[in-house]
């Protein structure tokens, strides 16, 4: 009888210990599973409701330079940029990259060696297509944005990064926009740039590979740093342009409508809708001098001779901080804080 009681006691002790260890291990696993991933946090609108969108939660999202385009080929990744190639048009649907303040520092000179992109399996355009065509081999991602690395500079001259551009456009208004984008990278520390041609059916072509000649080009810019996140689009006709860059600014929504490309789709839905539908020109620092289509300052119009730089708004946000918007209003306040 004593032996039975003894064995029963030990069995009871063993069972209790085992159960205790099992119940202690489950909460640990449960806690692990309840720690949301970054993508889960972004998708949870209730969590986002308690977090300021200007904080690190949104700014940590990866791949913002990779848009979504239905029924398009695989994304090709180079050191300096990514793209999706439109074989029908022999050029990229889009070129996307992040440009930081550090990367605007030129370490390597232009190679000026235009070569076929080795990663385009179907083969890209070639020099033969552009030779004597009357069109420039127009960079989509400019070489000046890729001078931070020898490899990125080489890649900037791949024909997958080229598109037939009217010379006065490529060397005029388009070049000024590229300079403005670099200025924003220096101003805001880091921006996302997606650029390309507006490709439609029935475009005229050049060369033996039938490279399409676009009627329009676009850029979309995202400043996703700090507490003043914003986005802006541009649509420009492939022709000599004049006037201010602001005149070509449109909403990102407008560019999406023209191209069928979904930009910045990784952002939280409500935030994406908000920044893609607005065109807040005073929110950006316009530092490139307004010029004529040939890049020369007009001498007969004083109002176009000045630069369009502004000053930081003197308004105070609800959190008691100074507004980071740039304004050219004589009052010194942006549209939101103007008395």
C-alpha positions, 0 to 999 in steps of 0.5 A: 500500500505504501509502495502504491502511494509512493508511486502515485505521489511521484506520478502526481509531481511529475505531471504537475511539473510537466504541465507547468513547463508546458503552460509556461512555454505557450505564453512565450510562443504566443507573445512571439506570434503577437509581435506584428511585422512591419507589413502587418503594422502598415496594414493595420489601420487601427495601429496607424490611427495612433501613430503620426504618419511622419514618424519612423513607422512609415519612413521604414517601408522598403521598396518605395522606388518599385511601382506596380504595373499589371501584366508587365515583365519581371523587375530588373535590378541594377546597382543604381536603379530598377526597371521594367522593360517594355519590349514592344517599345524597346525602352523602360516603362519606368526607372525607379531609384532612391536618391540620397544627399550623399549620392549627389556627391559626384565621385565618378565622371560620365562614361558616355559609353552607351551599351546594351543592357546585359540583363534584358533577356530580349535585348535592348535598343542599340546605337544603330537605332538612334544613329542619324535619327535626329533624337537624343539618347535621352537618359531617364535616370540621369547620369548626374544622379549616378556619379556615386559609384563607378558601376552605377555610372556605367549602368546609367548608359545602358540603352534600357535607361534611354528614350528618344528625346527631342534635343531641345527637350532633353537639354532644356526643360528636362535637364532643369527638372533633373537638376531640381530633383537633385536639389530636393535630394540635398534639401530633404536628405533622401527622396524616391524618384520614378521616371519614364515615358508615357507609352501608348499604342501607335507611337512613331518609331526609330531604328531597326528595333522600332524604338517608340518615340514618346509624346510625353515623359513623367517623373514622380517624387516622394519625400518620405522623411521627417514630418512633412512627407509629400509627393509630386508628379510632372508631365512634360511634352517631348518638345522644347519647353519654357517657363517655370517647372511648377507649371508642369507639376501635377498630382501623382494620381494624374501620372497614374491615370496617364501611365497605368502605373501604381506608384508608392503602393506600399504606403498605408492606403489612407496616406497614399490617397492623401499625398497622391491626390494633392499638388502642394507647390509651396510644400517644396523648395524650388531652387532651380532658376526659371529659364527659357527652353534653351536653358538661358535666362530671359532678359526681357522679363524680370519676373522670370529672371528670379529664382523661385526659392522660398523660406521656411514657414513661420507657422507653428504646428499642433505639436508646437513645432515650426512648420517645415513647409517652404513658402514664397508668400510675402507674409512668410507663412504657407497656405495652411498657416497664413493669417 
